[in-house]
Amino acid sequence: MMEYKGYIGKVEFDPEAMMLHGEVVGIRDVVTFQGRSVGEVQKAFRESVDDYLDFCKERGEEPNKPCSGQFVVRVDSDLHRKAAMLAEASGKSLNAWVAGCMAKEVGREPRPGNTRKRAPYSAKR
């Protein structure tokens, strides 16, 4: 994954075309890029994001943002009640408490044995 101006690019390898190709993820619009090397695909990603932002500006449209900072989480009522009690006990709003829990979890290193290992790439199919 790559990041540029707040946008995230996901890259995959196409063995038939011998190309790296990718797209900007987390937005509704489709923004793609490709290259034959890591350097080329990184450059193409940055150029595609810049082109997308310029295109939106020319049309007078707001570009999609990768994340707005707001989302809805649905949980069962018992978990909701317990989280609300813990938030209140810590002197925080439920939103602030959940955001703190998320920040702690996102910044945490994966625990040994808690990560999935990827199988080695095989050209045979």
C-alpha positions as CSV (number, residue, x, y, z in Angstrom):
1,M,0.0,0.0,0.0
2,M,1.1,3.5,-0.7
3,E,-0.1,6.9,0.6
4,Y,-0.1,10.3,-1.1
5,K,-2.1,13.4,-0.1
6,G,-4.2,11.2,2.2
7,Y,-5.1,8.7,-0.5
8,I,-4.2,5.1,-0.3
9,G,-3.1,3.1,-3.3
10,K,-3.3,-0.7,-3.4
11,V,-1.0,-2.5,-5.9
12,E,-1.2,-6.0,-7.4
13,F,1.1,-7.8,-9.8
14,D,-0.3,-9.1,-13.1
15,P,2.0,-12.0,-14.1
16,E,0.5,-12.3,-17.6
17,A,1.1,-8.6,-18.5
18,M,4.2,-8.4,-16.3
19,M,2.8,-5.2,-14.9
20,L,2.1,-3.7,-11.5
21,H,-1.4,-2.2,-11.5
22,G,-3.3,-0.5,-8.7
23,E,-6.2,1.6,-7.7
24,V,-6.9,4.2,-5.1
25,V,-9.0,2.6,-2.3
26,G,-11.5,4.0,0.1
27,I,-13.2,6.4,-2.4
28,R,-16.3,6.0,-4.6
29,D,-14.5,7.3,-7.7
30,V,-12.3,4.9,-9.8
31,V,-8.7,6.1,-9.9
32,T,-6.2,3.6,-11.3
33,F,-2.5,3.5,-12.2
34,Q,0.1,1.1,-13.5
35,G,3.9,0.6,-14.0
36,R,6.5,-2.0,-14.8
37,S,8.6,-1.3,-11.7
38,V,8.1,-0.1,-8.2
39,G,9.4,3.3,-9.1
40,E,7.1,3.6,-12.1
41,V,4.0,2.5,-10.1
42,Q,4.8,4.9,-7.3
43,K,5.2,7.8,-9.8
44,A,2.0,6.7,-11.6
45,F,0.1,6.6,-8.3
46,R,1.1,10.2,-7.4
47,E,0.3,11.4,-10.9
48,S,-3.1,9.7,-10.9
49,V,-4.0,11.3,-7.5
50,D,-2.9,14.7,-8.8
51,D,-4.8,14.2,-12.1
52,Y,-7.9,13.2,-10.1
53,L,-7.7,16.3,-7.9
54,D,-7.1,18.6,-10.9
55,F,-10.1,16.9,-12.8
56,C,-12.4,17.5,-9.8
57,K,-11.2,21.1,-9.5
58,E,-11.8,21.8,-13.2
59,R,-15.4,20.4,-12.9
60,G,-16.0,22.4,-9.7
61,E,-16.6,19.2,-7.8
62,E,-15.4,18.1,-4.4
63,P,-13.0,15.1,-4.7
64,N,-13.9,12.0,-2.7
65,K,-12.0,12.0,0.6
66,P,-10.6,8.6,1.7
67,C,-12.4,8.8,5.1
68,S,-14.8,11.4,6.5
69,G,-14.0,10.6,10.2
70,Q,-17.6,9.5,10.8
71,F,-19.0,6.0,10.6
72,V,-21.8,3.9,12.1
73,V,-21.0,0.8,14.2
74,R,-23.7,-1.6,15.0
75,V,-23.2,-3.7,18.2
76,D,-25.5,-5.6,20.4
77,S,-27.2,-3.7,23.2
78,D,-25.2,-5.4,26.0
79,L,-21.9,-4.3,24.5
80,H,-23.3,-0.8,23.9
81,R,-24.4,-0.6,27.6
82,K,-21.0,-1.8,28.9
83,A,-19.1,0.6,26.6
84,A,-21.3,3.5,27.7
85,M,-20.7,2.7,31.4
86,L,-16.9,2.4,30.9
87,A,-16.9,5.7,29.0
88,E,-18.9,7.5,31.7
89,A,-16.7,6.0,34.4
90,S,-13.6,7.4,32.6
91,G,-15.2,10.8,32.3
92,K,-15.4,10.6,28.5
93,S,-18.2,10.7,25.9
94,L,-18.9,7.3,24.3
95,N,-17.5,8.7,21.0
96,A,-14.3,9.9,22.7
97,W,-13.9,6.6,24.6
98,V,-14.4,4.5,21.4
99,A,-12.0,6.7,19.4
100,G,-9.4,6.2,22.2
101,C,-9.9,2.4,22.1
102,M,-9.5,2.4,18.3
103,A,-6.4,4.6,18.4
104,K,-4.8,2.3,21.0
105,E,-5.7,-0.8,18.9
106,V,-4.6,0.6,15.6
107,G,-1.3,1.7,17.0
108,R,-0.6,-1.6,18.6
109,E,1.9,-4.0,17.1
110,P,0.4,-7.4,16.0
111,R,0.9,-10.1,18.7
112,P,3.0,-13.1,17.7
113,G,0.7,-15.9,16.7
114,N,-2.1,-13.4,16.0
115,T,-1.1,-12.6,12.4
116,R,-2.0,-14.6,9.3
117,K,0.9,-15.7,7.3
118,R,0.6,-15.5,3.5
119,A,1.4,-18.5,1.4
120,P,4.4,-18.0,-0.8
121,Y,3.6,-16.9,-4.4
122,S,3.5,-19.8,-6.9
123,A,3.4,-19.2,-10.6
124,K,1.8,-22.6,-11.1
125,R,-2.0,-22.6,-11.4
